[in-house]
Amino acid sequence: MTATPALDDSYAYFPDSAGYLYKVDRKTGQVVWKNLVSSYTDIPNDYARATPAISGNVLILGNQSGKLSSPQPAQVFAVDKNTGLRLWHTQVDPTTYSMVTQSAVIANGTAFVGTTSNEELMAAYVPPPAWQWSFRGSVVALEVATGAIKWQTYTMPNGYYGGSVWGSTGAVDVDRNTVFMGSGNNWAVPQAVLDCMNSGGTPTSCIDPNDHFDSILALDMTTGAVKWSARGLPYDTWNVGCGLNVPGVFTLPPNANCPNPQGPDWDFAQGPMLFGGNGNGNGNAGRLVGAGQKSGMFWAFDEETGALRWSTQVAPGGLTGGLQWGSANDGQFIYVAVANSGTTGSGTTPGVWQLANGGGTTTSGGWASLNANSGAVKWTTPDPLGSRAEAAVSVANGVVFGCNLDYTKGTMYALDSSNGKVLWSFDSGGACNSGPAVADGMVFWGSGSTNGPGPQKLFAFGL
């Protein structure tokens, strides 16, 4: 189970990797109903991995059909949370390997969600000319009541591919009628772009300005028009056709699908957050929008204009982070999980992470806190087991909750938000890549990953 549970007053809702969607009583852990995702999408063996979005009595969730052995285009579906019955399902991308990894964000009766695809991986298995790119990432706005698509905005123009929108969830500012999303790298670009780069051209002169790769985007909630877009890199074109070696797991040799020049694959792998400023709504002068990147950098932009306010290199980057899946903030400070995956085409070599406050260095993952208005690092805490920490974090009542990917322990931690010291820990028995949900003095947390052994469980802790 890798999704952060969605909570209402009495129940928790979540999918698992076996293909079920659950409703569980928060007080007792009793399963109220569980149904196969395939019964909602009409796609055999389908499953979901994101947090369901709740709007009244409706759950909204996307599927992972692009990863199936017989892949089919991505859908978003709605479920009556009381009965578990399907209300509607809508195809949100026509390409074969497309899927929805992000959780929707809902406002004014509209669900906003991004699309992604397994094409980036499949390029390693089918070399050209047989391989043909088809996918462009997008943000889709759907009517909650009917599933009708109100608008769809692609992150890049025709002829460019990639730009997935897949990390955690977006953010909305209803007063400014704006939805914020993060995008990933290009997988392929027109040959003219590569020729331009290789002949000494700059990214600005070679790349279409409407190619919103590795970007934070501000979109009009009504029309989907791009208000502003800010890139985290000047150039980043990469796919798994460039090769990937994870020792002891798999090796994928490079093929001709790899672009030249190639980039580092540094997506914005988590949704943007709103923070800082002087308050909320129209009185919120100077509020920021920001997110962590797989580069290990956290970026903060002016919410209104997209101007860069600050950026901080929190930790080393990598193909799986860096920073991904989701950060948290309490208004004054930002809290991030550090994967320090170090995964590159040639192997897995974690970076050297310089810890704050004279704490030395480490090659493990862990957690960090940053000042929301300046980006200054307040504290860093390496994982005590020396493992990676990819899962989304949560903060409540002065406590930060985060877990590690240790395949035998999957340790869940509570950290003091003021200094990063470990307050308590719990070994879940399986790799933990689920974000914790906190409500009413309880923490609800999933364990188990498709990438490792261990049980698939939902735990509930009292604070």
Protein Blocks (a to p, Z undefined) as FASTA:
>chain_A
ZZdcdddfkbccdddfkopacdddfklopafbdcdfklmnopghiacfbdcddehjaccd
ddfklmpmbdcddddddddfknopafbdcdfbfbfkbccfbdcddeehiacdddddfklm
mmmmmccfkbccfbdcddddddfknopafbdcdfbdehiacjiafehpadddfknopacd
dddddfbdcfklmmmmmnopafklmpcfklcghiacdddfklopafbdcdfbfbdcddfk
nopadehiaccdddfkbccdddehpacfbdcddeehjbehjllghiacddddfkopacdd
dfklopafbdcdfbacdfegpjehiacdehjaccdddfklopafkbccddddddehhlap
afbdcdddddfklopafbdcddfklpacfbccddeehiacdddfbfklopacdddfknop
afbdcdehiacfbdcddeehiacddeddfkbgcddddddddZZ
